[in-house]
Amino acid sequence: MNTPSSSNSSQPDLPIASISNCQVCGADSHGNHFGAVTCRACAAFFRRFGIKNNLKPCKNDNKCKTPSHGWFTCKSCRLKRCKDLGMTIRNFQFDRDPYRTTSEKKTLELLKNNPPTMDKFFGRYNLIVCHAKEPNDGFKYYVDLQYLLDKAKIVLEKGSETPIHAPNSLEKLALGLQQTCWPETKQKKVVTKFGRDEMFALWESEILKVAKWLTYFDDFQKIPSMIQLEIVKGVWNVWSRLERAATNAIARRDKVCNDEEMIAYVGKELLFADMRNIHIDLSWCTNYTPEQMKFFESHDYKTESDHLIRLMQDLQPSDVEISYMLCQLCFHQIGKKHPGIILQLTEQFQETLSNHLHDYYVNRLNSPKYADRIMNMMKVNNTIQQYIYRDKVKSELKKVFDVYFVKYSHPDLIMNS
């Protein structure tokens, strides 16, 4: 008695053993599959579509001719022919999972019903949960940053050097960029440790750089000193991100440093740091180690910095273009933070500088078609804005978990720094 069998069945019974061709398509047969002598292809086709009823209807009203050499053009007619020959789905095998012992099955069931782990329950990694400070100790280390604002105010009141000859404000800012950000210095220093003193020195240098650079902008000089200082407070950090990327792109291009190093002009010194070997000391502001702090971050600082530097290397902007990028990035950010008089002023600044950039391309470079150039410049700025937003979210998370035991006199000054 013949019974339908699967692809791994024994040889077919004697009455159909003489069939050498597939009963479905006519190609060389392989054996008895699901109740008919078929080739491998037709057996696989029936295994796949035998239980489906959603095939497209035949375009020839189910009158397709029997194929030759195993080639079908209509799945519907092929499936109908399989069923007409007696192929059946009764021997289909479902849920063919790997063999598991009873103990393994019980273990899997227990794992499925396990309560969430400590890190999932608290939303903090085990390493942080085990090493976190007690939330009720209440200790805060107070840092007064007023001295930084006092120094910035003095720089703003002093203004830029005079006279400065430049066609417009944007090119005047480009001259100021050379003076404030890339001074000629012979004092070089290799930094192997980055702690509290290095952090405050870097903050002071960057805040004073921004204040000094903005004094080269005539329209900025005309606004009240209180608003000037407010703008400096709000833009110095985002300004420094782009300035650092531009500085290191130029340094790598000119072979001042290699691709594993970062440089920074701090005061009268040119600092070099190998990012692979530098020691980060956070003991002055948190009980967490740098390794533990990485759990709060979704990015790697060096990877992020290298990405921005590569974008600047590909762009190769001039000093005028860098100045425009800095202004657009900073004035856009501060305008979003302070709707009102500051937003109105920064929009006027951006309009003025956009006109100057147009004049630079058309009259100085004789390049009236500069849309692609602007697009690539904005690509860099948009990348930085994405980083800023992500860091803001992470900063709020750190506040929730009380990561730092430092309290600043002006917390808005060091936001996301």
Secondary structure, DSSP 8 states (H G I E B T S, - for coil): ------TT-----GGGTT--B-TTT-SB--EEETTEEE-HHHHHHHHHHTT-------TTSS-----STT--S-HHHHHHHHHHTT--STT----------HHHHHHHHHHHT----HHHHHTS-HHHHHH---TT----EEE--HHHHHHHHHHHHH---S----SSHHHHHHHHHHHHHS-----EEEE-EE-HHHHHHHHHHHHHHHHHHHTT-HHHHTS-HHHHHHHHHHHHHHHHHHHHHHHHHHHHHTTSS-TTEEEEEETTEEEEEETTT-EE--TTTBSS-HHHHGGG-SS-HHHHHHHHHHHHHHH---HHHHHHHHHHHHHHHHHHHSTTHHHHHHHHHHHHHHHHHHHIIIIIS-----HHHHHHHHHHHHHHHHHHHHHHHHHHHHHHTT-B-EEESSGGGGTT-
